[in-house]
Amino acid sequence: MQDKIWLSPPHLSGNEIQFIEDAFQKNWVTSIGNNIDEFEFDLKKFLENDVEVCALNSATSAIHLALILLGITKGDEILTSTFSFIASANPIVYCGAQPVFIDSESETWNMCPIVLEEAIINRLRKGKKPKAIIVVNLYGMPAKMDEILSVASKYEIPLIEDAAESLGARYKGKACGTFGDFGILSFNGNKIITTSGGGALICHSQETKNNAIFLSTQARDEAPHYQHSNIGYNYRMSNIIAGIGRGQMEVLNDRVEARRKMHDFYLELCKDIEGVDVFSEPSDDFYSNHWLSAITIDTSKTGKTSTDLRLAFLQDNIESRPLWKPLHMQPIFSNSPYYGSKIAENLFEKGLCLPSGSNLTEKDKKRIAEVLKIFFSK
């Protein structure tokens, strides 16, 4: 059996260990320290906007804190993308609130602005004004932010931009994660850069960041003893893994470029295969980091399915993965409101994520190309 080709493996720079060792030498083996401060500064500088960054232990924690800071409580309704990983919706339930799922549009695969407004109008008619919108940038592709921001502004609903998959992506030249009232980043092991696990909350003032830090460190009051007047959480990033993040920030631009080249690799491979489309930017307004390259397969034209291809890759020890199963189809959310048609459902049925790592070798690419060539030539 040949070595496994993973879907999206970590890709270290080699310098991460220096920052980790610095934390050990200074004995900052805790949730405060220079690595956290510098990692947050590096992210803020990279985003190139008037934002503040709070490093946390996961993107899920960041969404939860964003909802808390927006005052979300039991019984509130939150509009969110159905076509996403479940972590986009679970924090809504943590707050005792109700997710309301919105279908995708076909160009970016992200939340459809038209369906979003239809859902808001319908919820208002039912006497339930949604308290927030969580829009996800799927697979590194920016959503149609102008249209979504326009709807959010029209109905005065705060927006959380879940950019967990889109660090390094841009919409009309502006960094993803900086559009909403809050932005979310992920540094999970399979992301563009990793801290082994971790995330960040992007906000627009130092005061909000301070509140996030307060809540993420068990909400301890200023007192010589341990005193708490608010419910807090153990969500702050460790100074150790922030050191990994500092090393990863040194190569972030290179990692984005490598992922984008993998997308180009698949474009070239699939250009003459009728019925196979590579997920790409709809216009120059969109600059995807192509965290994961994905295709859709039209069975009526190819006679093959995405499942067939996934199994063909598996036979050669190559990991691929179905697109996200829409959240309104998940058993846990089967009774939640859903608005839209079947865009997300159809994508789930015919789509596949392909190996996209920034450290794939030419040998790896040759194996991938050979599987695709043989599969579609049969």
C-alpha positions as CSV (number, residue, x, y, z in Angstrom):
1,M,0.0,0.0,0.0
2,Q,1.3,3.4,-1.0
3,D,1.6,6.2,1.6
4,K,-1.7,8.0,2.3
5,I,-2.4,11.3,0.6
6,W,-4.4,13.3,3.1
7,L,-7.1,15.8,2.3
8,S,-5.6,18.8,4.1
9,P,-2.7,17.9,6.4
10,P,-0.8,20.4,8.6
11,H,2.2,22.1,7.0
12,L,4.7,23.5,9.4
13,S,7.4,26.1,8.7
14,G,10.1,24.7,10.9
15,N,10.3,27.8,13.0
16,E,7.4,27.0,15.3
17,I,9.7,25.2,17.7
18,Q,11.7,28.4,18.4
19,F,8.6,30.2,19.7
20,I,7.5,27.2,21.7
21,E,10.9,26.9,23.3
22,D,10.9,30.6,24.2
23,A,7.6,30.0,26.1
24,F,9.3,27.2,28.1
25,Q,12.4,29.2,28.8
26,K,10.4,32.1,30.1
27,N,8.0,29.7,32.0
28,W,5.0,31.2,30.3
29,V,3.2,27.8,30.0
30,T,-0.2,29.3,30.5
31,S,-2.9,31.3,28.9
32,I,-0.9,34.6,29.0
33,G,2.4,35.4,27.5
34,N,4.4,37.0,24.7
35,N,3.4,34.4,22.1
36,I,-0.3,35.2,22.5
37,D,0.3,38.9,22.2
38,E,2.5,38.6,19.2
39,F,0.3,36.1,17.4
40,E,-2.7,38.5,17.9
41,F,-0.6,41.4,16.6
42,D,0.5,39.3,13.5
43,L,-3.1,38.5,12.7
44,K,-4.2,42.0,13.1
45,K,-1.4,43.2,10.8
46,F,-2.2,40.6,8.2
47,L,-5.9,41.5,8.1
48,E,-5.0,45.1,7.3
49,N,-8.1,46.6,8.8
50,D,-9.1,48.5,12.0
51,V,-9.7,45.3,14.0
52,E,-8.7,43.7,17.2
53,V,-8.0,40.0,17.5
54,C,-8.6,37.7,20.6
55,A,-6.9,34.3,20.4
56,L,-9.0,31.5,21.7
57,N,-8.9,27.7,21.9
58,S,-11.2,27.1,19.0
59,A,-13.4,28.8,16.3
60,T,-16.4,27.3,18.0
61,S,-15.5,29.2,21.2
62,A,-15.2,32.4,19.1
63,I,-18.7,32.0,17.7
64,H,-20.1,31.3,21.2
65,L,-18.4,34.4,22.6
66,A,-19.6,36.5,19.7
67,L,-23.2,35.5,20.4
68,I,-22.8,36.2,24.1
69,L,-21.3,39.6,23.4
70,L,-24.3,40.3,21.1
71,G,-26.6,39.5,24.1
72,I,-28.1,36.3,22.6
73,T,-30.2,34.5,25.1
74,K,-32.6,31.6,25.4
75,G,-35.4,31.7,22.8
76,D,-33.6,34.0,20.3
77,E,-33.4,33.1,16.7
78,I,-30.2,33.1,14.7
79,L,-30.0,32.9,10.9
80,T,-27.1,30.8,9.7
81,S,-25.8,29.0,6.6
82,T,-27.1,25.5,6.2
83,F,-24.2,24.5,4.0
84,S,-21.4,24.3,6.7
85,F,-19.7,22.3,9.4
86,I,-21.9,21.8,12.4
87,A,-19.6,24.1,14.5
88,S,-21.3,27.1,12.8
89,A,-24.6,26.2,14.5
90,N,-23.7,24.4,17.8
91,P,-22.9,27.6,19.7
92,I,-26.4,28.9,18.9
93,V,-27.7,26.0,20.9
94,Y,-25.2,26.6,23.7
95,C,-26.9,30.0,24.2
96,G,-30.4,28.3,24.3
97,A,-31.2,30.0,21.0
98,Q,-32.8,28.6,17.8
99,P,-30.9,28.2,14.5
100,V,-32.8,29.1,11.4
101,F,-31.0,27.7,8.3
102,I,-30.6,29.5,5.0
103,D,-29.9,27.8,1.7
104,S,-26.9,28.6,-0.6
105,E,-26.7,30.3,-3.9
106,S,-25.0,28.4,-6.7
107,E,-22.1,30.8,-7.5
108,T,-20.2,30.9,-4.2
109,W,-22.1,28.1,-2.5
110,N,-22.6,30.4,0.4
111,M,-25.6,31.9,2.1
112,C,-28.1,33.2,-0.5
113,P,-28.9,36.9,0.1
114,I,-32.3,36.6,-1.5
115,V,-33.3,33.7,0.6
116,L,-31.9,35.5,3.7
117,E,-34.2,38.4,3.2
118,E,-37.2,36.2,2.5
119,A,-36.5,34.4,5.8
120,I,-36.2,37.6,7.8
121,I,-39.5,38.8,6.3
122,N,-41.2,35.5,7.2
123,R,-39.8,35.5,10.7
124,L,-41.0,39.1,11.3
125,R,-44.5,38.1,10.2
126,K,-44.4,35.4,12.8
127,G,-43.4,38.0,15.4
128,K,-39.8,36.7,15.7
129,K,-37.1,39.1,14.7
130,P,-33.8,37.3,14.3
131,K,-31.1,38.6,16.6
132,A,-28.1,37.8,14.5
133,I,-26.8,36.4,11.2
134,I,-23.9,34.0,10.9
135,V,-22.6,33.8,7.3
136,V,-20.0,31.2,6.4
137,N,-17.2,31.5,3.8
138,L,-17.3,28.0,2.5
139,Y,-14.0,26.3,1.6
140,G,-12.2,29.6,1.5
141,M,-14.7,31.3,-0.9
142,P,-16.0,34.7,0.3
143,A,-19.7,35.1,0.4
144,K,-21.6,37.8,-1.5
145,M,-20.8,40.2,1.3
146,D,-22.2,43.4,-0.2
147,E,-25.6,41.9,-0.6
148,I,-25.6,40.2,2.8
149,L,-24.4,43.3,4.6
150,S,-27.1,45.3,2.8
151,V,-29.8,42.9,4.1
152,A,-28.3,42.9,7.6
153,S,-28.2,46.7,7.7
154,K,-31.7,47.1,6.3
155,Y,-33.2,45.0,9.1
156,E,-30.7,46.1,11.7
157,I,-29.5,42.6,12.5
158,P,-25.8,42.1,13.7
159,L,-23.6,40.0,11.4
160,I,-21.0,37.4,12.4
161,E,-18.7,36.4,9.6
162,D,-17.5,32.8,10.0
163,A,-14.2,33.0,8.2
164,A,-12.9,29.8,9.8
165,E,-12.1,28.4,6.4
166,S,-11.1,31.7,4.6
167,L,-8.1,33.2,6.3
168,G,-6.2,34.9,3.4
169,A,-9.2,35.2,1.2
170,R,-10.5,38.6,0.1
171,Y,-13.7,40.2,-1.1
172,K,-13.2,43.3,-3.2
173,G,-9.7,43.5,-1.8
174,K,-10.8,43.4,1.9
175,A,-9.8,40.6,4.1
176,C,-12.4,37.9,5.0
177,G,-13.2,38.0,8.7
178,T,-13.4,41.8,8.9
179,F,-16.8,42.5,7.4
180,G,-19.2,41.7,10.2
181,D,-19.7,43.0,13.8
182,F,-17.5,39.9,14.6
183,G,-15.3,37.6,12.6
184,I,-14.2,34.1,13.3
185,L,-11.0,32.3,12.4
186,S,-9.9,28.7,12.9
187,F,-6.4,27.2,13.3
188,N,-7.5,23.6,13.4
189,G,-5.0,21.0,12.2
190,N,-6.5,20.9,8.7
191,K,-6.7,24.7,8.1
192,I,-4.5,27.0,6.0
193,I,-2.3,27.5,9.1
194,T,-2.6,25.7,12.3
195,T,-1.9,26.0,16.0
196,S,-2.9,22.3,16.4
197,G,-6.2,23.5,17.6
198,G,-7.4,27.1,18.2
199,G,-9.3,30.0,16.8
200,A,-9.7,33.7,17.1
201,L,-12.4,36.3,17.5
202,I,-12.1,39.4,15.4
203,C,-13.8,42.5,16.7
204,H,-13.7,46.3,16.1
205,S,-12.7,47.8,19.4
206,Q,-10.3,47.3,22.2
207,E,-13.2,47.4,24.7
208,T,-14.9,44.5,23.0
209,K,-11.6,42.6,22.9
210,N,-11.2,43.2,26.6
211,N,-14.7,41.9,27.2
212,A,-13.9,38.8,25.2
213,I,-10.7,38.1,27.1
214,F,-12.6,38.6,30.4
215,L,-15.3,36.1,29.4
216,S,-12.7,33.6,28.0
217,T,-10.7,33.6,31.2
218,Q,-13.6,32.6,33.6
219,A,-14.9,36.2,34.0
220,R,-12.9,36.9,37.2
221,D,-13.6,40.2,38.8
222,E,-10.9,42.6,39.8
223,A,-10.3,41.6,43.4
224,P,-7.4,40.1,45.4
225,H,-9.5,36.9,45.9
226,Y,-11.4,34.9,43.3
227,Q,-14.7,36.7,42.8
228,H,-17.1,36.2,39.9
229,S,-20.2,38.2,39.0
230,N,-20.6,36.8,35.6
231,I,-20.6,33.3,34.0
232,G,-17.2,32.8,32.3
233,Y,-15.5,30.3,30.1
234,N,-12.1,28.6,29.7
235,Y,-11.7,29.7,26.1
236,R,-8.4,31.6,26.0
237,M,-5.6,30.3,23.8
238,S,-2.5,28.7,25.4
239,N,0.8,30.6,25.1
240,I,2.4,27.3,23.9
241,I,0.1,26.8,20.8
242,A,0.2,30.6,20.1
243,G,3.9,30.0,19.5
244,I,3.0,27.5,16.7
245,G,0.8,30.2,15.3
246,R,3.6,32.7,15.2
247,G,5.7,30.3,13.2
248,Q,2.8,29.6,10.9
249,M,2.2,33.3,10.3
250,E,5.6,33.6,8.7
251,V,4.5,31.3,5.9
252,L,0.8,32.2,5.6
253,N,1.1,33.9,2.2
254,D,3.0,31.0,0.8
255,R,0.4,28.5,2.1
256,V,-2.4,30.5,0.4
257,E,-0.5,30.6,-2.8
258,A,0.2,26.8,-2.7
259,R,-3.5,26.1,-2.1
260,R,-4.5,28.3,-5.0
261,K,-2.0,26.4,-7.2
262,M,-3.7,23.2,-6.2
263,H,-7.0,24.7,-7.5
264,D,-5.3,25.5,-10.8
265,F,-3.9,22.0,-10.9
266,Y,-7.5,20.6,-10.8
267,L,-8.7,23.1,-13.3
268,E,-6.2,21.9,-15.8
269,L,-6.9,18.2,-15.0
270,C,-10.7,18.6,-15.4
271,K,-10.9,21.2,-18.2
272,D,-11.7,18.6,-20.9
273,I,-14.0,16.4,-18.7
274,E,-17.6,17.1,-19.6
275,G,-19.8,17.2,-16.6
276,V,-17.1,18.0,-14.1
277,D,-16.9,21.5,-12.7
278,V,-14.1,22.8,-10.4
279,F,-15.4,25.2,-7.7
280,S,-14.0,28.6,-8.7
281,E,-14.5,32.4,-8.1
282,P,-17.5,33.8,-10.0
283,S,-15.7,37.1,-10.7
284,D,-12.6,39.2,-9.8
285,D,-14.5,40.5,-6.8
286,F,-13.7,37.2,-5.1
287,Y,-10.3,36.0,-4.1
288,S,-10.5,32.5,-2.5
289,N,-7.7,31.0,-0.5
290,H,-9.0,27.6,-2.0
291,W,-8.5,26.0,1.4
292,L,-10.1,22.9,-0.1
293,S,-10.5,22.4,-3.9
294,A,-13.8,20.9,-4.7
295,I,-15.6,19.6,-7.8
296,T,-19.2,18.7,-8.7
297,I,-20.0,15.8,-11.0
298,D,-23.0,15.8,-13.3
299,T,-24.0,12.1,-13.4
300,S,-26.2,12.6,-16.4
301,K,-23.1,13.6,-18.4
302,T,-20.4,11.4,-16.9
303,G,-22.4,8.3,-15.8
304,K,-20.5,8.5,-12.6
305,T,-21.1,9.9,-9.1
306,S,-19.0,11.7,-6.5
307,T,-19.2,8.6,-4.3
308,D,-17.7,6.5,-7.1
309,L,-14.8,8.9,-7.3
310,R,-14.3,8.9,-3.6
311,L,-14.1,5.1,-3.5
312,A,-11.7,5.1,-6.5
313,F,-9.4,7.5,-4.6
314,L,-9.7,5.4,-1.4
315,Q,-8.5,2.3,-3.3
316,D,-5.3,4.2,-4.0
317,N,-5.1,5.4,-0.3
318,I,-6.0,8.9,-1.2
319,E,-8.4,10.8,1.1
320,S,-11.2,12.8,-0.4
321,R,-14.4,13.9,1.3
322,P,-18.1,14.7,0.4
323,L,-19.1,18.3,0.6
324,W,-20.7,19.3,3.9
325,K,-24.1,17.7,4.6
326,P,-26.5,20.6,5.0
327,L,-27.3,21.3,8.6
328,H,-31.1,21.3,8.2
329,M,-30.6,17.6,7.1
330,Q,-28.7,16.7,10.2
331,P,-30.8,14.6,12.7
332,I,-30.0,17.0,15.6
333,F,-31.5,20.0,13.6
334,S,-34.3,18.2,11.7
335,N,-37.0,20.3,13.5
336,S,-35.2,23.6,12.9
337,P,-36.7,26.2,10.5
338,Y,-35.2,26.1,7.0
339,Y,-35.5,28.5,4.1
340,G,-34.6,27.9,0.5
341,S,-34.8,25.3,-2.2
342,K,-32.3,22.4,-2.8
343,I,-29.1,24.2,-3.8
344,A,-27.1,23.0,-0.7
345,E,-28.7,19.5,-0.9
346,N,-27.8,19.1,-4.6
347,L,-24.2,20.2,-3.9
348,F,-23.9,17.7,-1.1
349,E,-25.2,15.0,-3.4
350,K,-22.9,15.7,-6.4
351,G,-19.8,17.4,-4.8
352,L,-16.4,16.1,-3.6
353,C,-13.5,17.8,-1.8
354,L,-10.1,16.8,-3.3
355,P,-6.7,16.6,-1.7
356,S,-5.6,20.2,-1.3
357,G,-2.6,20.3,1.0
358,S,0.0,23.0,0.5
359,N,2.7,20.3,1.0
360,L,1.6,17.9,-1.7
361,T,4.6,16.6,-3.8
362,E,4.8,16.2,-7.5
363,K,4.6,12.4,-6.9
364,D,1.4,13.0,-4.9
365,K,-0.1,15.1,-7.8
366,K,0.9,12.4,-10.3
367,R,-1.0,9.8,-8.3
368,I,-4.1,12.0,-8.0
369,A,-4.0,12.8,-11.7
370,E,-3.7,9.1,-12.6
371,V,-6.8,8.2,-10.5
372,L,-8.8,10.9,-12.1
373,K,-7.7,10.0,-15.6
374,I,-8.5,6.3,-15.3
375,F,-11.8,7.0,-13.5
376,F,-13.2,9.3,-16.1
377,S,-11.8,7.3,-19.1
378,K,-13.7,4.1,-18.2
